[in-house]
Amino acid sequence: MAQQAIGAQPQALSTAAQHRVATFVQGLFFVAGFATFIVGLFGLIGTVLGDYFYAARDAVRVIGGIALIVFGLFTLRIINIPLLYSDTRRGLSRTQKSASGLQSYLTGLSFAAGWTPCIGPTLGAILGLAALQQSTAQAAGLPSVLVENFTWDWIYEGYAECAPVLRPHIETLRAVFASADRHVQTEPVCAYTRSDLLTAPVCRSLRLAPNQVREKLDIPASAPVVLITMGGLSSTDQHAFFDQLAAWPQYRFVIPGGDTAATAGNVLRLPNHSAFYHPDIMRAADAVVGKTGYSTVAEAYHAGLPYGYVSRPRFRESGVMERYIQAHMRGIAFGEEEFRSGAWLKRLPDLLALGRMARDAPNGAEQIADFLLSLRQ
């Protein structure tokens, strides 16, 4: 008996090893199916279908909202959708001893399709972190290009003295940004470093002519238009002076960023997602008033508009933006309290008197596009 047991051990071990190898191989097929769905889906959406989804973003938002409401009612059992209770499974038959590679691959594919909606926030965070790593591009054999007017390590340096806990993160971010194969800086640059290209401010292209925008907004061609941008300003900033605008009927005030569209006398409020493209509104205006954010500065620069800029000394980049406006644009600085109280309205005639600058500078976006195309040659 002992001899029989001992003699059977090599055969048993051989069978166990075969099972482990088979399990490992089937696991590889499963992972391949899972990866095919994840990589293929997000790669397809991000490249081939990205432009179509962006163009139809309003419709996608509405359809997604309707779907969310329907699924919510279904979860609360207020409505019944029999299809969502159905189940389809493909198991092994009793005569089949093991799964084939194709079955494991399809199982991985199906599992990824069912699992992806459950981990959306986590997966989004992982993909966001992966996008930050230039090593991702290096692993794919692609050049990585850093385009910036400031990097986050530079921003955090301004707070490191009062928050030393930021210092390790500053070093980490600096190393990440330094690992890029190519470096492009766009004016206004917060910290000049060695770069492969220095461009003019980056601005989005226009879609409509200024006269078309005014016509759609029902604003006469002769009426001076003041665009007030509210991005980055507190709710107190957004409402303190609104009642005073009616006292200046000779001007039309356009204020994007509201909850709904509303017109009250000479004041036009536009919702966040209106049918009007912000660069088009900027080009149709005669002056802009708002914080010194990059996109507002860049669009006002290319539009040649006089800029009533709200100084924000607590933001490190604000000083750089202000100096750029003073050197290359026409503008008047408004203090935060002056803006909140509405005292800046008394200086509005002076701002409009500065007039529009003729501008023939290249768009930084086009310069960057030409540079990226040159990397392919």
HELIX and SHEET records of a PDB file:
HELIX    1   1 ALA A    2  GLY A   46  1                                  45    
HELIX    2   2 GLY A   50  ALA A   55  1                                   6    
HELIX    3   3 ARG A   57  THR A   75  1                                  19    
HELIX    4   4 PRO A   82  TYR A   85  5                                   4    
HELIX    5   5 GLY A  101  TRP A  115  1                                  15    
HELIX    6   6 THR A  116  ILE A  119  5                                   4    
HELIX    7   7 GLY A  120  LEU A  132  1                                  13    
HELIX    8   8 GLN A  134  ALA A  139  1                                   6    
HELIX    9   9 TRP A  152  GLU A  157  1                                   6    
HELIX   10  10 PRO A  164  LEU A  166  5                                   3    
HELIX   11  11 ARG A  167  ALA A  178  1                                  12    
HELIX   12  12 PRO A  210  LEU A  217  1                                   8    
HELIX   13  13 SER A  235  HIS A  239  1                                   5    
HELIX   14  14 PHE A  242  ALA A  247  5                                   6    
HELIX   15  15 HIS A  278  ALA A  284  1                                   7    
HELIX   16  16 TYR A  294  ALA A  303  1                                  10    
HELIX   17  17 ARG A  316  HIS A  328  1                                  13    
HELIX   18  18 GLU A  336  SER A  341  1                                   6    
HELIX   19  19 ALA A  343  ARG A  347  5                                   5    
HELIX   20  20 LEU A  348  ALA A  353  1                                   6    
HELIX   21  21 GLY A  364  LEU A  375  1                                  12    
SHEET    1   A 3 VAL A 145  GLU A 148  0                                        
SHEET    2   A 3 ARG A 182  THR A 186  1                                        
SHEET    3   A 3 LEU A 197  THR A 199  1                                        
SHEET    1   B 7 ALA A 262  ALA A 264  0                                        
SHEET    2   B 7 VAL A 267  PRO A 271 -1                                        
SHEET    3   B 7 ARG A 252  GLY A 258  1                                        
SHEET    4   B 7 VAL A 225  ILE A 228  1                                        
SHEET    5   B 7 ALA A 287  LYS A 291  1                                        
SHEET    6   B 7 TYR A 307  VAL A 310  1                                        
SHEET    7   B 7 GLY A 331  PHE A 334  1                                        
END                                                                             
